[in-house]
Amino acid sequence: MNEQIAILDFGSQYTQVIARRIRECKVYSTILPFDISAERLAALNPAGIILSGGPNSVYADKAPMPDPALFKLGVPILGVCYGLQLMAHFLGGKVEPGEKREYGKGTLSLTDKSCPLFKNLPADLQIWNSHTDRLTKLPKGFKAVAVSDNSPFAAVENRTRQFYGLQFHPEVAHTLQGKEILANFVHTICGCGQSWNMRSYLDQAVEDIQQQVGSERVILGLSGGVDSSVAAALLHKAVGDQLTCIFVNNGLLRAREAEAVQEVFGRQFKIRLHYEDATDLFLNRLKGITDPEKKRKIIGKTFIEVFQSSTKRVGKAKFLAQGTLYPDVIESIPIAGNPAAMIKSHHNVGGLPKNMKFKLVEPLKCLFKDEVRQLGLELGLPKEIVFRQPFPGPGLAVRILGEVTPKRCSILRNADSIVVEEVKRSGWYYKTWQSFAVLLPVRSVGVMGDERTYDYTIALRVVESQDGMTADWVKLPYELLETISNRICNEVKGVNRVCFDISSKPPATIEWE
């Protein structure tokens, strides 16, 4: 990338948000370990450097510290919260515990409106604080340009060296004009244009893949989900027939999913596709298992076995591709007491066994989910795949409470198909995060015609969310709920009752298991 902002991660839970905001300015950003050497950093030729926040104190024994030489690179630097304190600490300032903590909303008052960070912004701004320590002595050459209720040095600058520091977090939504502050840093101070877009990323990604892979073969596990689908299309554009995709049917897929994947990738995109139908193996191993965690482990272990044997059948390959995304691969160096490490561990992707001696290709590892969707459109993937709602790795198994059997899979698959059809037909599918059916291990009395029935219950789950970490149930129109319920009860043999889940996350989860 010709113009990029390097973000050094000191363990803030907001580091990824900084990267997100920079990209919204149409400038490429990359997150790097806090202790990257200045030499390696210089080799990337960044237009600017941002030092993230973090949960530590600069005076603590094991506080994460950067390479001091980065302050001699001649590149503009912005320190955010802990990043500001680090910069002051290294350059001769002083940081001490604050007399009182400063969390939540605050007011920033500019004392020098000529500071380029605050170009075209008002004199008073709503900001968001999250710190205990504060800067008490400025390094030589620095001056304060803004104050807050608890800090006389809420924003500082050394304009000669192009070093800037903020005691608050401009990246979070609660700092109402934070995006403008970051835009001023990348455009006005660092001199970046607005040239980064998905087309430029695509061209660069193809070139990078070709350089990494050379003439070697690549294997990709294709699930039919957004991430693996976009990764497959991107790799195929880069290396063509050097790519072989392996698609494993575990018997827990949605209706017509196996056929759709083979049609799109095998026949339309002409990608080499190895289809492995392991339905019987998976369902046999799930017989009698009701514990959710045991079901997940069985499915995961069986998938690895099937995938491993499939790789042998498709022939030797040097590289294994994965559709890993940006939030999955951001790995801060472990820092004791770092809350971000706990948050990120939730996203980490479980890998294949270490004895599978492949080199990894992760062509999406620099992208967020919405960027992956944009890339999918650039690659010509159908909207149905690009904007497909998230689907769990264990498939329908985590939406069948209790034992997974062929009959129950069939019931849920048919009910879920109706849910998706009707939600799409009504226009709600692309407005919601997930919409699906759950089969409950509950049978109740019903009446159909002149006969009494004793059949299963389907729960309908429809939620809205930004990232899946929190979610709220969607207030679907009664007419739509009525249509879904009527169709399921009339068309799906074995079901006589439909319920609507109105729980938010938390306290509930999106999936039921």
Helices and strands as residue ranges (DSSP letters): E 4-9, H 15-24, E 28-33, H 38-43, E 48-51, G 68-72, E 77-80, H 82-90, E 94-110, G 116-118, E 124-137, E 143-148, E 151-158, E 163-166, H 178-183, I 184-189, H 198-213, E 218-221, H 226-239, G 240-242, E 243-249, H 257-261, I 262-268, E 272-277, H 279-285, H 292-314, E 319-321, H 326-329, H 339-345, E 359-361, H 369-378, H 383-386, G 395-399, H 406-425, G 429-431, E 434-448, E 451-464, E 472-473, H 478-491, E 495-500
